[in-house]
Amino acid sequence: MKRNQTTAELAQSERKRRGMTISGFAALLGVNRNTVAAWEAGWSAPQPESRKRLLAMRRQRVEQKNGFFPVRERERAETTA
């Protein structure tokens, strides 16, 4: 995430990185598709719980990109190597 990336940019970039539709991304976050569309348009911002989920998705992606995997994933990688 860029230092000053807006919530609209964050929501849209996470959704597109995952190759998801607005409806699919909304379902993943547990919100209505119109809610995600409003975030991406900059008309509204996520409620605190939705924002936490959105930021957790980004954090997980960044950690995986940098080689930090959850313990279960690391164990699975070690057993298949």
N, C-alpha and C positions, 0 to 999 in steps of 0.2 A: 504494500500500500504506500503510495506517495505520502509524504508528510502531511499535505493539506488536502488529501483526497476526500471528496465529499461522500456522504452516505449514498447519494445517487450513483456516483461513480463506483463506489465499493460494491453495491448491490449488483449493478450491471456487469462489472468486470468478473465478480465471482460466478454469476450465473453463466456468463459466456464462456469462462474458462472450463466450466463443468459441462458445457454443451447442452444446457437445459433450456426449455421453454420457460416463459414467465409462470405458466400454470404449474409446471413440474417443480420449479424452484420454490414457488409459494407453498406447495404441498410439503416439500422438504423442510421448510421453515415453520410450517404449521399456521400459515396465514392465508388470506384470500388472495387470488390472483390480482384483483384490483388494488390491493394494498401494495404489492410489489411494483406494479405499474406506476403507482403514485410515488413510491420511493424513487424509482428510476427517473421519473419526470421531474423530481425535485419538489413535488407538491406537498409531500409530507415526509416525516422521518419515522423510523421504526420506534415502537415502544421499547422500554428498557430490556425486556426479556428477548424480544426479537433481535435487538441490536447485539445482545450477548451471543446469540446463536450465530448471527452473521459474522461477528468478529472471531468466534471460535472456528468457523469454517475457514476463514482466511488464515488464522494462526496454524491450523492443522496443515493446510496446503503449504505454507511457508516452511514449517518444520520438516515436512516430508521432502520438500525440494532441497533443504539443507542437510538431509540425511538423518534427521531425528525422527525415529519411528516409535510408536507405542511399543511397550515390552512384548506384547503378543506378536507383533509384526517382526520384531527383531529376532525372537525365538524361532519363528517360522522360517525366516531367511537363513538362520544358522543351521537348521535341520535339513534344509533342502540343498545347501551348498556342498 
